[in-house]
Amino acid sequence: MLSKLALVAVLLGLAGIAWSQEVIDSVDVGGWNVAGLTYNSRAGVVYGGCFYIRSNVFAIDCSSNAIVAQIDLPHPGDLAYAPVVNKAYCGFFDHGEDSILVIDGSSHSRIRAIPVPYAGNFEYDSASNRLYFTCYSEDCVGVLDCWTDSVLCYIPIPGEPAGLTINTRRRKLYCQNDYDMMVSVIDMNTNQVIRNVYTGSWYFAQCYSAAADKYYTNGLRGVAVICGSGDTLIKQIALPQGYGPKAMVAVDPESLVMVAAYSGGTDSVFVIDVADDVVASALPVGRSPRTLAYSIRSNAVYCACGSTSDRLDVLAADGSRVTGHVPVSNGPQALLPCSPYEKLYVGHADASMVYVVRDRVGVSEPGESRLEAAGPRPATLVSQRCRYRGTVPAVLTDAAGRSVLRLRLGENDVSRLPIGVYIVVGLGAERLGKVVKME
């Protein structure tokens, strides 16, 4: 299955994909980064929070990987960035004086603190320019207007809200409740709970698949599935006995959901086909997988493995295989792909470093090297077509950089092109791959 950002045009082994994820930098942020990371798309900056050693919120410039600001803050929690108003938000807890810190997205400095009770699990809605957050101790979900930085309302839910996810197609908010094993479905237009759905499990992980319009979370025997249109529990997907989901991520280009789970030292990522809601495959990964992140840049899923592994496992987005491993520091936890910079930022729960991983797929041509060594010689045309199933427009260029063919979804006929080597280029000017045509 092919990616959004890659053209696979492998002609009889003449071109192969080589995965080139590796650590390229590390940044000392002063403390353990378990609060998470968020990306300021306007300034090209990553924000994160540390609550142990030096308790602070930091800003890392994505171009240089240098720290450009640090704000001392007691026990920082979840973060979010609001691009409409160029502000970042970070919850923090200070001996009962709980608040949300508002950060200027240009100067990366403190604007103000908004008193709220134990705010966490931030979800930003760009359509309304509002920030949704849970108040665990108060059994409610708060709604913050990012224009005025004022709390609009608190939405009561049955008990102990532990996670939020937005249904982007239908403007609904899913709130997983720990105490009663229910999911509260909130209408984001009215900010009212429209249904509570019993799932049969406490919360650890969740995701929304826009491709299937379904919400996935912990279920009675593995994964519970809720219909996005009907707000009903439509399936319980069983995992092997003892496996409990710890992280989930939707891979919408491939119509898949990946679920990281572990039990008794046997740790796996289960791949769910969202069309039929069945487990299509299971990929063995390192010990204690705790976080998953999908990168549209490399069309790969990263799995942070803690315990004794302390590494990232790289999974093919089609769920077919584990393509590589990236050793990192103790307790990798927070994962944030930054596609414009071809980087993945990794925060740690047991180290004061944020690692920077190259998020890129490289292309190697072992067959071409052998041909070059042997000198030019006639060959046989083994394929006249290349398949392009991505959703990102791209073109074929010749060796001089001239555009020779606009690639479209599905089959692309290259039979009328001259013999030669062609480069696949995205309309954003990034090189995506290579096509070799011979006769």
URMO-V640550 format. One record per residue. N is the residue number from 1. RES is the residue in one letter. SS is DSSP state (helix for helix, strand for strand, loop for the rest). BURIAL is # if it has 9 or more other ideal C-beta (glycine too) atoms within 8 Angstrom, else .. Layout:
n & res & ss & burial
N & RES & SS & BURIAL
N & RES & SS & BURIAL
//
This chain:
n & res & ss & burial
1 & M & loop & .
2 & L & loop & #
3 & S & loop & .
4 & K & loop & #
5 & L & loop & #
6 & A & loop & #
7 & L & loop & #
8 & V & strand & #
9 & A & loop & #
10 & V & loop & #
11 & L & loop & #
12 & L & loop & .
13 & G & loop & .
14 & L & loop & #
15 & A & loop & #
16 & G & strand & #
17 & I & strand & #
18 & A & strand & .
19 & W & strand & #
20 & S & loop & .
21 & Q & loop & #
22 & E & loop & .
23 & V & strand & #
24 & I & strand & .
25 & D & strand & .
26 & S & strand & #
27 & V & strand & #
28 & D & strand & .
29 & V & loop & #
30 & G & loop & #
31 & G & strand & #
32 & W & loop & #
33 & N & loop & #
34 & V & loop & #
35 & A & loop & #
36 & G & loop & #
37 & L & strand & #
38 & T & strand & #
39 & Y & strand & #
40 & N & strand & #
41 & S & loop & .
42 & R & loop & .
43 & A & loop & #
44 & G & loop & #
45 & V & strand & #
46 & V & strand & #
47 & Y & strand & #
48 & G & strand & #
49 & G & strand & #
50 & C & strand & #
51 & F & loop & #
52 & Y & loop & .
53 & I & strand & .
54 & R & loop & .
55 & S & loop & #
56 & N & strand & #
57 & V & strand & #
58 & F & strand & #
59 & A & strand & #
60 & I & strand & #
61 & D & strand & #
62 & C & loop & #
63 & S & loop & .
64 & S & loop & .
65 & N & loop & #
66 & A & loop & .
67 & I & strand & #
68 & V & strand & .
69 & A & strand & #
70 & Q & strand & #
71 & I & strand & #
72 & D & strand & .
73 & L & loop & #
74 & P & loop & .
75 & H & loop & #
76 & P & strand & #
77 & G & strand & #
78 & D & strand & #
79 & L & strand & #
80 & A & strand & #
81 & Y & strand & #
82 & A & strand & #
83 & P & loop & #
84 & V & loop & .
85 & V & loop & #
86 & N & loop & #
87 & K & strand & #
88 & A & strand & #
89 & Y & strand & #
90 & C & strand & #
91 & G & strand & #
92 & F & strand & #
93 & F & loop & #
94 & D & loop & #
95 & H & loop & .
96 & G & loop & .
97 & E & loop & .
98 & D & loop & #
99 & S & strand & #
100 & I & strand & #
101 & L & strand & #
102 & V & strand & #
103 & I & strand & #
104 & D & strand & #
105 & G & loop & #
106 & S & loop & .
107 & S & loop & .
108 & H & loop & #
109 & S & loop & .
110 & R & strand & #
111 & I & strand & .
112 & R & strand & .
113 & A & strand & #
114 & I & strand & #
115 & P & strand & .
116 & V & loop & #
117 & P & loop & .
118 & Y & loop & #
119 & A & strand & #
120 & G & strand & #
121 & N & strand & #
122 & F & strand & #
123 & E & strand & #
124 & Y & strand & #
125 & D & strand & #
126 & S & loop & .
127 & A & loop & .
128 & S & loop & .
129 & N & loop & #
130 & R & strand & #
131 & L & strand & #
132 & Y & strand & #
133 & F & strand & #
134 & T & strand & #
135 & C & strand & #
136 & Y & helix & #
137 & S & helix & .
138 & E & helix & .
139 & D & loop & #
140 & C & strand & #
141 & V & strand & #
142 & G & strand & #
143 & V & strand & #
144 & L & strand & #
145 & D & strand & #
146 & C & loop & #
147 & W & loop & .
148 & T & loop & .
149 & D & loop & #
150 & S & strand & .
151 & V & strand & #
152 & L & strand & .
153 & C & strand & .
154 & Y & strand & #
155 & I & strand & #
156 & P & strand & .
157 & I & loop & #
158 & P & loop & #
159 & G & loop & #
160 & E & loop & .
161 & P & strand & #
162 & A & strand & #
163 & G & strand & #
164 & L & strand & #
165 & T & strand & #
166 & I & strand & #
167 & N & strand & #
168 & T & loop & .
169 & R & loop & .
170 & R & loop & .
171 & R & loop & #
172 & K & strand & #
173 & L & strand & #
174 & Y & strand & #
175 & C & strand & #
176 & Q & strand & #
177 & N & strand & #
178 & D & loop & #
179 & Y & loop & .
180 & D & loop & .
181 & M & loop & #
182 & M & strand & #
183 & V & strand & #
184 & S & strand & #
185 & V & strand & #
186 & I & strand & #
187 & D & strand & #
188 & M & loop & #
189 & N & loop & .
190 & T & loop & .
191 & N & loop & #
192 & Q & strand & .
193 & V & strand & #
194 & I & strand & .
195 & R & strand & .
196 & N & strand & #
197 & V & strand & #
198 & Y & strand & .
199 & T & loop & #
200 & G & loop & .
201 & S & loop & #
202 & W & loop & .
203 & Y & loop & #
204 & F & loop & .
205 & A & loop & #
206 & Q & strand & #
207 & C & strand & #
208 & Y & strand & #
209 & S & strand & #
210 & A & loop & #
211 & A & loop & #
212 & A & loop & #
213 & D & loop & #
214 & K & strand & #
215 & Y & strand & #
216 & Y & strand & #
217 & T & strand & #
218 & N & strand & #
219 & G & loop & #
220 & L & loop & .
221 & R & loop & .
222 & G & strand & #
223 & V & strand & #
224 & A & strand & #
225 & V & strand & #
226 & I & strand & #
227 & C & strand & #
228 & G & loop & #
229 & S & loop & .
230 & G & loop & .
231 & D & loop & #
232 & T & loop & .
233 & L & strand & #
234 & I & strand & #
235 & K & strand & .
236 & Q & strand & #
237 & I & strand & #
238 & A & strand & .
239 & L & loop & #
240 & P & loop & .
241 & Q & loop & .
242 & G & loop & .
243 & Y & loop & #
244 & G & strand & #
245 & P & strand & #
246 & K & strand & #
247 & A & strand & #
248 & M & strand & #
249 & V & strand & #
250 & A & strand & #
251 & V & strand & #
252 & D & helix & .
253 & P & helix & #
254 & E & helix & #
255 & S & loop & #
256 & L & strand & #
257 & V & strand & #
258 & M & strand & #
259 & V & strand & #
260 & A & strand & #
261 & A & strand & #
262 & Y & strand & #
263 & S & strand & #
264 & G & loop & .
265 & G & loop & .
266 & T & strand & .
267 & D & strand & #
268 & S & strand & #
269 & V & strand & #
270 & F & strand & #
271 & V & strand & #
272 & I & strand & #
273 & D & strand & #
274 & V & loop & #
275 & A & loop & .
276 & D & loop & .
277 & D & loop & #
278 & V & strand & .
279 & V & strand & #
280 & A & strand & .
281 & S & strand & .
282 & A & strand & .
283 & L & strand & #
284 & P & strand & .
285 & V & loop & #
286 & G & loop & #
287 & R & loop & #
288 & S & loop & #
289 & P & strand & #
290 & R & strand & #
291 & T & strand & #
292 & L & strand & #
293 & A & strand & #
294 & Y & strand & #
295 & S & strand & #
296 & I & loop & #
297 & R & loop & #
298 & S & loop & #
299 & N & loop & #
300 & A & strand & #
301 & V & strand & #
302 & Y & strand & #
303 & C & strand & #
304 & A & strand & #
305 & C & strand & #
306 & G & loop & #
307 & S & loop & .
308 & T & loop & .
309 & S & loop & #
310 & D & loop & #
311 & R & strand & #
312 & L & strand & #
313 & D & strand & #
314 & V & strand & #
315 & L & strand & #
316 & A & strand & #
317 & A & loop & #
318 & D & loop & .
319 & G & loop & #
320 & S & loop & .
321 & R & loop & .
322 & V & strand & #
323 & T & strand & .
324 & G & strand & .
325 & H & strand & #
326 & V & strand & #
327 & P & strand & .
328 & V & loop & #
329 & S & loop & #
330 & N & loop & .
331 & G & loop & #
332 & P & strand & #
333 & Q & strand & #
334 & A & strand & #
335 & L & strand & #
336 & L & strand & #
337 & P & strand & #
338 & C & strand & #
339 & S & helix & #
340 & P & helix & .
341 & Y & helix & .
342 & E & loop & #
343 & K & strand & #
344 & L & strand & #
345 & Y & strand & #
346 & V & strand & #
347 & G & strand & #
348 & H & strand & #
349 & A & loop & #
350 & D & loop & .
351 & A & loop & #
352 & S & loop & #
353 & M & strand & #
354 & V & strand & #
355 & Y & strand & #
356 & V & strand & #
357 & V & strand & #
358 & R & strand & #
359 & D & loop & #
360 & R & loop & #
361 & V & strand & #
362 & G & strand & .
363 & V & strand & #
364 & S & strand & .
365 & E & loop & #
366 & P & helix & .
367 & G & helix & #
368 & E & helix & #
369 & S & helix & .
370 & R & helix & .
371 & L & helix & #
372 & E & helix & .
373 & A & helix & .
374 & A & helix & .
375 & G & loop & .
376 & P & loop & .
377 & R & loop & .
378 & P & loop & .
379 & A & loop & .
380 & T & loop & .
381 & L & loop & #
382 & V & loop & .
383 & S & loop & .
384 & Q & loop & .
385 & R & strand & #
386 & C & strand & #
387 & R & strand & #
388 & Y & strand & #
389 & R & loop & .
390 & G & loop & #
391 & T & loop & .
392 & V & loop & .
393 & P & loop & .
394 & A & strand & #
395 & V & strand & #
396 & L & strand & #
397 & T & strand & #
398 & D & loop & #
399 & A & loop & .
400 & A & loop & .
401 & G & loop & .
402 & R & loop & .
403 & S & strand & .
404 & V & strand & #
405 & L & strand & #
406 & R & strand & .
407 & L & strand & #
408 & R & loop & .
409 & L & loop & .
410 & G & strand & .
411 & E & strand & .
412 & N & strand & #
413 & D & strand & .
414 & V & loop & #
415 & S & loop & .
416 & R & loop & .
417 & L & loop & #
418 & P & loop & .
419 & I & loop & .
420 & G & strand & .
421 & V & strand & #
422 & Y & strand & #
423 & I & strand & #
424 & V & strand & #
425 & V & strand & #
426 & G & strand & #
427 & L & loop & .
428 & G & loop & .
429 & A & loop & .
430 & E & loop & .
431 & R & strand & .
432 & L & strand & #
433 & G & strand & #
434 & K & strand & #
435 & V & strand & #
436 & V & strand & #
437 & K & strand & #
438 & M & loop & #
439 & E & loop & .
//
